[in-house]
Amino acid sequence: LRGEPVSKFIIADGQFASPLCIQFIVTVILLASQLDRVFLIVKMLVSVIILVVGLCVSTCSSEEVMRSVRQAVSGSYNPERSLLQFMLDMHHAEQQIQGDLDNIMFSPISIVNTLNLLLLGSQGETEQQLRTVLHYPDGLKQKLIHALFNDAVSRLLIPNRGVVMEMANGLFLDQTFQVDRDYLSTARAEYNASIETVNFKTDEPAARRRVNEFVSQKTKGRIPNMVTFPLTNAEMVIANALYFKGLWAMPFSPSLTFVDDFIVSNDITIKVRMMTNIRELPYVEDQALGMTMVGLPYEGTPSHFGFFVILPDAEGINGLKQLERSLTGEDLANLINRMEIHTVSLNLPKMNLEGSIDLRRTLESLGVTDVFDGSRSNLRLMSPASGLHVDTALHRANIVVNEKGSELAAATIATNTRVRVGKMMRVNRPFLFFIRDNYSGLPVFWARIVKPQDKEGPSAL
């Protein structure tokens, strides 16, 4: 495997360091008409996110859909690169909104899944704006868009890959709300959504309690009270809950963790708990971009998921900003393809981070405006209700990266290629990382880390 590209490496058994990653994601969308409000909330706990469900119209057979999928993939549309570019578009837009010293974290695949649900019910300019931000070609029919994502998600959710993943969709409809039957039929058939009728108008506490029960059950009790605001004006709540648990193939040794300086800028240095490991890992350097990237595989037989750290060559926040200005989705795809196996001495900070994004503000800056305006929003394929729109959209995330993991019997790596030694990566300055399903090529989480806070703190050593 030495000297082989990462796409080959990740699909093989490995004996590499990895942290414990347990993840919960909940997406709740409240749809209301006219002056009513809509909320989209995503909460994620720990470090891997998998959330994308594609769909096709129910009149297509699976064989017909897959034939169309294969034809599309062989054409000009590449789901992986479209999602990578959307991820970086989101990153650049959010960077302009937040300060230079702020962390940014989100699940691109989760946000795209939510936007696809809106796309399914949209028409006209509302649909076109969603297509544009998601980098869907004009000639690509919605049926095929959803089929491609359905294909990608089916690969994401392949069982027995060393991770535990559970995903559920719930549609909660007010008993007075008129929703399009075809929309519900597609959501049920292709999203495997459970559909319930509740009474937001006259028994709001019971309706809210039912939504929270759904979320709590699907996240195994980790998020027991997701919706805390009144739902009296809600017409429809769309809840998406995901549970993910993954382990590094081999843990970092806690005995090697030490307190180190993390240089945020010339004026700001913070203390972090730095994990240490020396392993054969996918690795690439790029002088033109001024960066180095290393990949840490997750446990699995074979291992499909990878944790990729991107470290600018230049120090401090200015080095990160310089890299951010030039990095593209195509760059990321090419860097992954160029990765080769090296023996790497890696120092990586422990992290326990929380963050949120005002998705409405970010998406509006990217040109998605009509769906947030009751006078212009066209969600007529979802419901004939006048003025149906999204008023508020929030994305909340929490991620943990640590040494923990379970040991795996060492796999034999047969190769005649000479081992490249002596690579070092000390992640002691602002950096980027993303988590990717290497089987489908889809990124499931993205983060910009300026201050790798750890709730336990350096004193916990």
N, C-alpha and C positions, 0 to 999 in steps of 0.2 A: 504493500500500500504506500510505501514511501515514494514520494515523487508523483503520486497519483493525485488528480484533482479531488477537491473535497466532496464532490457529488458522488464519487465512488467510495471515498473513505467513510462518509457518514452512514452509508447503507451496510457497512460491515460491522461485526462485533468489535468492541473496543475495550480498552482498559484505561479509562481516563477519569480525571477528577471532575466531579459535578456536585452542585448543591441540591439540597432538598427544595423542591418547588411545589407548593400547593396553591391552587388557584381557584378563585371563585369569581365569576362575572355575572352580574345581573343587569339586564337592560329592561327598563320600564318606560314605555311610551304612553302618555296620556293624550288622547286626541279629543279636541273640543271644537265646536263651531262658534262662529262670530266672536264674542268677547271671551269665550272660554279659553282656558290655558292648556298647553300641552307640555309635558315634561318628558325628556329622555334622560335617564340616569343609568350610568354604567358604574358598577363597583366591582373591583377586582382585588383579590387578596393573594399575594405572592406572585411568583415570577414567570408564569407562562400563560398566554392567553390563546385560546382556540375558539373562535366564534365566527362561523360563516355557514349559512345554509343557502344553497341555491335551489332553484326550482324550475320546473317546466310546466306548460299547461297540461292539464290532466288528460287531454285527449291523445297525447303522444304516448306511444309505447316506449318502454325503456330502451329497446333496441334501436328505434328511430332516433331517440334523443342522443344516445351514445354515438350513433353514426354522425349526427350533426355536430356533436362535440368534437369528434376527431377531425372532421372536415374544417371546423373553425380553428382548432389549434394549429392545423397545418397551414392556415392562412396568415393574414397580417395581424390578427389579434392574439396577444400573449397575456393571459390573466396574471401571470407572475409579475411581468414588467409593469403592467398597468397598476397593480396594487403597490408595487415598490415606489412608483412615481407618485401615486396618491399619498402614500405614507410620507414621502419627503415634501410634497406640497403642504400637507397638514403641518409638518414640522416647521417649515419655513414661515407659514402663516402664523403659527402659534408663537414662534420666536419673535416675530414683529410685535405681537400683542403683549407677551410677557417680557420681563426684564432679562438682561444678559445673565444675571446671576441666578435665574430660576431654573429648577429642574423641569423637564417636560417628559411626560410618559403617557402612552395611550396604546390601545389595540387597534391597528389599522383594519384588521379583518373583522373585528367586532363592529366598528363604525361602518364599514362597507356593508356588512350584513344588515344593519339598521337602515341605511340609505336604500338598499335594495328593496326592503319592505315598503318604503315610501315610493320607490320607483314603480313597484308593482301596481300601485294604486294611482299613478300619476298620468297626466296627459299634457300635451301642448308644451308651452315654455317651461312649465315646472319639470316635466320629464326631461326636456333638453338640457336644462341646467344641471340636473342630477347626472345625466349621461356625461356631460362635459367634465365635471369635477372627478368622476370615476374613470375617465379616460376610456369610455366605451365608444367604439366607432359608430358613426351615424347610421351606417348600413346594417349594423348588427341588431337583429330583432330581439325584443325582450325575451321571447321564448328561449333563444339560444344563450343569452346572457345568464339567465337563471339556470339553464342546463349546465353551462360551464362551471358555475359555482357549485352546483349540486355535485358534479363530478369531483371537483376539488375537495369539497367537504367530506364526501364519502371516503376519500383517501386520508383526510385528516383524522377521521374517526375509526380507522381500521383497528380492530381490537387486538389485544395481546402484543402490543408494541412496547411494553415496559412502562407505560403510563396508564393512568386511570382517567378516562374522560367521560363525562355525562353531560348531555345538553338537552334542554327542554324549552319549548315555546308555549306560552299561554296567552290567549286572547280573551279579555274580559269585556263584555259588551253591556252597556246600560240597556235595560229592557225597552226603553223608548227610542233607542238609536237604530236608524236604518243603515245597515251595512250591505254592500253588494254581495250577493250569494256566490258569484264566481270568485270574488276575492277570498271569501271564507273557504270556499272549496279548494282553492289552490293552496291557501295557508295550511289547511288540514292535510291535504294529500302530499304536498311537497315539503312543508316545514314540520310535518308531524305535530301540528299545534293542537293543544287541547283548547276547546272553545266553551266558555261558560257565560251565562247571562246573570248579571247582578243588578242591584238597584243603587246606583250612585246618587240619584236625586233624593230619594226619601229614606234610605237606610244606608247612608254613607259609611258609618263605622263598620257595619257588617261587610260591606263591599271591600273596604280597605283591608279589613282583617283577612278576607279571603285571598286577596292579592299577596299580602305578606306571608300567609300560610304557604302559598305556592312557592314563593321565593325561598322561604326558610327550608321547605322540604327539599327543593332541588339543590340547595347549597349545603345540605346536611346540617342545618341549624346554625351555620356560620353567619348568616345574615337574617336574623329573626324579625327585624322591623325595618324593612327597606323603605317603605312609603310612610313618611311621617306627616306629610302635608295633606290637607283636605282634598278629596276627590269629588266634591259635590258637583262641579261643573264638567266633569269628565264625561265623554261620550263612549270612549273606548280606551282600554289599557292593553298595550302589547308588552308582555313581559318575556324576556329571554334570560334563562339562567344556565350557567355553565360551571361545572366542577372539573378541575384538572389537578392531578397530582403526578409529579415526575421526580425522578431521582437522578443525580449524577451517576455515571457508571461506576465510579469510585470516588469516595468523599475526599475533600481536602482534609488534611490532618489538623485538628484544632490545636495541637501542641506546637504547630509551626506558625500560628496566627500571632501577629505582633502589632503594636501600636506604631503608626507611621504618620509622617506629614503628608497632607494632600494639598497641593499648591493650586488654589483657585485663581489667584492673580498675584501680581507683585506685592499687593497690600494685604491679601487674605490667605492665610494658611490654617487648615483645620486638622484635627487629629482624627484618624480613622483606624479601625481594626483591619489590618491587611492580611488576607489569606495567602498561602504560599503552596505552590505545587510545581513539580517538574514532570512533564509528560510529553509524549509524542502527540502533537496536535496539528490540525490544519492551520496554516500560517501564510500570510502574504504581506509584502511591503510594496508601497507605491510611492516613488519619489515625486512624480508629477503632482499627485494629490497631497503629498506630505503626510502620510499616515501609515499605520500598521494595523492589520486585523488578524485576530486569532479566533478559532472556533472551539467550543467545548461541547462534545456530544453528550446527549442525555442517554440514560439507560434504556435498553431495548434490544430485542433480538429479531430483526436488526434495529439499530438505533436510527431513528428518523429525524429527531429534533436536535437542533443545534443552538447554542448560545454564543453569539458573535460579538466580540468586543472590538470597537474601532477607536484607536488611540492616535490623536494628532502628534506629529513629530514636534511641533512647536509647543511650548509650555503655556499654561494658564488659559484663561478664558479667550484671549485673543487668538491663540492657536486653534481653539475649537471653532470660533467664529469664522476664521479663514477657511477651514475645511468645510464648514456648513455652506458657505457661499458657493463652493464649486462642486460638491457631491451631488450626483444625479442617480436616479433609479437604475439607469443603464450601467453607471459606474459600479453600483453595488452588485448587480448581476455578474458583471465581468470579473470583479474581484473574487466573488465566490468561486467562479469557474477556474480561476488561476491559483487557488490555494493548493499548497502541497504540504506534506507531512514533515514537520521538523520537531526536534526535541526542544521544548520551550520551557524556560523558567518563568513562571507567571506569578505575579503579585496582583491580587484583585481585592478591592475593598468589600467588606461585608456591608450589606445595605438592607434597610427596612424603611421604605419610602412611601409617602402618600402624595397624591397630586390630583388636580382636577382641571378640566378644560371646559370653557364655555363654548360648546360646539356651535351654537347659533352664531356667535360672533366670529368664530374661525371660519365656518362654512360661508357666511355672508361675505367675508373678505376674499373668498375663493370664487365668488360669483353665484352661489346658491342663495337666492333671495326670495323667490316667489313663494316657496313652500312655507315661509315664515310670515307671509302677508295674507291676512284673511280676504283682502279684496282681489288678490291676484292668484292665490294658491289654487291649483287645479288637481284635486285628488278625487275626481269624479268616478274613477274606477274602483275606489275604495268605498265611497258612499255618495249619495246625491245630496247630502246635507250641505246647506249653503255656508260658505266661509270656513270650511274645514281646513285647518292649518296647524303648523307646529309653532308654538309660541316660545318655549324655552327648551334648550337641549344642553344637558350637562353630561360630562364623561368623567367619572371618578375612578381612580386606580390606586392600588396599594401593592407594592412588590417587595418580596424578601429574597435576598440572595445570601446564602451562608454555606458553611462547610458540610452540612449534614448530607448523608446519603446511605445507600446500602451497598455492601460489597458484592461484587460480581466475579464469578470465576474468570480468571484471566484468559483472554482469547489469544490464540496464536495468530500472529500476523506474518504470513509467508511472503517474503519479498527478497529479491536479490539486489535491490537498490541500496546504495550506501546511505547510512543515516546522516542527515545534516544536523550538526550539533551547534550549541552556543547561542541560540536565539533567546533573547530576554525581553519580557514585556512587564514593565513596572507601571501599573495604572495608578499613578500618583498625581494626576491632573485631570481636568474636565475631559469627558469622553462620551462616546455614543455606544449603545448596544442594542441589538435586536435579537429576537427569538424566531426561528424559522423552521417550518416543516420542510425538510430537504427532499421529501418524496414528491410533494406537490409544488415545492418552490415558493409557497406562500408565507409571508411574514405574519406572525401572530402577535408580536409585541414590539414596541419601539420606545427607546428612552434616550433622553439627553441628560446626562448627569454632571452637574456642576458642583453640587455638595452632596456626596454620598452618605447621608445621615443614617445612623444606626441607632435605633431606639435604646438598645442595651448600652451603647456608648463604650469608649475605650476602657473605662474602669471595670467593665464586666470580665476582663481577662483574668 
